[in-house]
Amino acid sequence: MAFVFDADVLSTFAKIKKLSLLKRLFGKSYLLIPPAVISDLARSKLPLVKDVLASKIFQHPKLSLQESNLVKNIYYQKNLGRGEVECIAICKMRNFTLVTNDNKAIQLAENLNINVVDLETILYSLKELVNKNQLKQIINDIETKDKVIIINKQEILK
């Protein structure tokens, strides 16, 4: 199985210094970051986010001609960033799963029959890897360090 990561989830886990959890959670799957997401991360002023690029966890695929054409079509029709669009194009053409927390990207991916994993799904899945107190700390760190509100926090921690 293969998962294509958008910058939002990557930066969230980089900011809380938990990139290694993604590798543990996704196991032996291929974890990919497209070129535009690499560019987004490289422009970040936060050193922790740049740690994603230095990590050996992720592969950096090149887009095929078909994927590049799909990127152009989606980019001009939808109000999404280039990173999200490249992720969607790769997932659509290669039948991979998108990992993002961007609601517009999730909606488009679902309309294109692309499987999606969002931040809350990742947090639910972490229950298999960490204890309740560790998960509570991870959620707290995400909310304070990345300014992301976890809406179903109580449900996740049950």
C-alpha positions in Angstrom: 0.0 0.0 0.0 1.1 3.6 -0.6 0.2 6.9 1.0 0.8 10.4 -0.4 1.2 13.1 2.2 0.2 16.7 1.9 2.2 19.3 3.8 -0.4 19.9 6.5 -0.2 16.5 8.2 3.6 16.4 7.8 4.1 19.8 9.4 1.8 18.9 12.2 3.8 15.9 13.2 7.1 17.7 12.6 6.1 20.6 14.9 5.3 18.1 17.7 8.5 16.1 16.9 6.6 12.9 16.2 7.4 12.1 12.6 8.5 8.7 13.7 4.9 7.9 14.7 3.9 8.2 11.1 6.4 5.5 10.1 5.3 3.3 12.9 1.6 3.8 12.1 1.9 3.2 8.3 4.3 0.4 8.8 5.9 -1.1 5.6 3.8 1.1 3.3 5.4 3.5 0.8 5.2 7.0 2.1 5.4 9.6 -0.6 5.8 13.4 -0.8 5.2 15.0 -4.2 7.5 17.8 -5.6 5.1 20.7 -4.8 4.8 19.5 -1.2 8.6 19.3 -0.9 8.7 23.0 -2.2 6.0 24.0 0.4 8.0 22.4 3.2 11.3 23.9 2.0 9.8 27.4 2.1 8.8 26.9 5.8 10.6 29.2 8.3 10.4 26.5 11.0 13.4 24.2 11.3 11.2 21.4 12.6 9.2 21.3 9.4 12.4 21.2 7.3 13.2 18.0 9.3 10.6 16.3 7.1 12.8 16.8 4.1 15.9 15.4 5.9 13.9 12.3 7.1 14.5 9.0 5.4 10.9 8.0 6.0 9.5 9.5 2.8 10.1 8.9 -0.9 10.0 11.7 -3.4 8.3 10.6 -6.6 8.4 12.4 -9.9 5.1 13.1 -11.7 4.3 11.2 -14.9 3.1 13.1 -17.9 -0.5 12.0 -17.2 -0.2 13.1 -13.6 1.2 16.5 -14.7 -1.7 16.9 -17.1 -4.2 16.1 -14.4 -2.5 18.6 -12.1 -3.0 21.3 -14.7 -6.7 20.4 -15.2 -7.5 20.3 -11.4 -5.3 23.3 -10.5 -7.2 25.6 -12.9 -10.6 24.4 -12.0 -10.4 24.1 -8.2 -9.3 26.4 -5.5 -6.5 24.2 -4.1 -2.8 24.7 -3.7 -0.3 23.0 -6.0 0.7 20.5 -3.2 -2.8 19.3 -2.6 -3.4 19.0 -6.4 -0.2 17.0 -7.0 -1.1 14.6 -4.1 -4.6 14.1 -5.6 -3.2 13.5 -9.1 -0.7 10.9 -7.9 -3.3 9.2 -5.8 -5.8 9.1 -8.7 -3.4 7.8 -11.3 -1.6 5.3 -9.1 -4.6 4.3 -6.9 -2.8 5.4 -3.7 -4.3 6.9 -0.5 -4.2 10.6 0.2 -3.1 11.8 3.7 -4.3 15.3 4.3 -6.3 17.5 6.7 -7.4 20.0 4.1 -11.2 19.8 3.8 -11.3 21.0 0.1 -8.7 18.4 -0.9 -10.6 15.7 1.0 -13.9 16.6 -0.7 -12.3 16.6 -4.2 -10.4 13.3 -3.5 -13.6 11.6 -2.3 -15.4 12.9 -5.5 -12.6 11.2 -7.5 -13.0 8.0 -5.5 -9.6 8.4 -3.8 -9.2 6.9 -0.3 -8.3 9.6 2.3 -6.7 9.5 5.7 -7.1 12.7 7.7 -5.6 13.8 11.0 -8.4 12.5 13.2 -8.2 9.1 11.5 -4.5 9.1 12.3 -5.2 10.0 15.9 -7.8 7.2 16.2 -5.2 4.7 14.8 -2.5 5.9 17.2 -4.5 4.2 20.0 -2.9 1.0 18.8 0.6 2.4 19.3 0.5 4.6 22.3 -1.3 4.6 25.7 -4.1 7.0 26.5 -1.9 9.5 28.3 0.5 9.7 25.4 -2.3 10.2 22.9 -3.8 12.9 25.1 -0.3 14.6 25.1 0.0 14.3 21.3 -3.4 15.9 20.9 -2.6 18.7 23.3 0.7 19.3 21.5 -1.0 19.4 18.1 -3.6 21.9 19.5 -1.0 24.2 21.1 2.0 23.9 18.8 0.2 23.7 15.5 -3.0 25.6 16.4 -5.2 22.8 15.1 -8.4 22.1 17.0 -9.2 18.4 17.3 -13.0 18.5 17.2 -13.6 14.8 18.2 -10.9 14.8 20.9 -13.1 13.3 23.6 -14.3 10.5 21.2 -10.7 9.7 20.2 -9.6 9.5 23.8 -12.4 7.0 24.8 
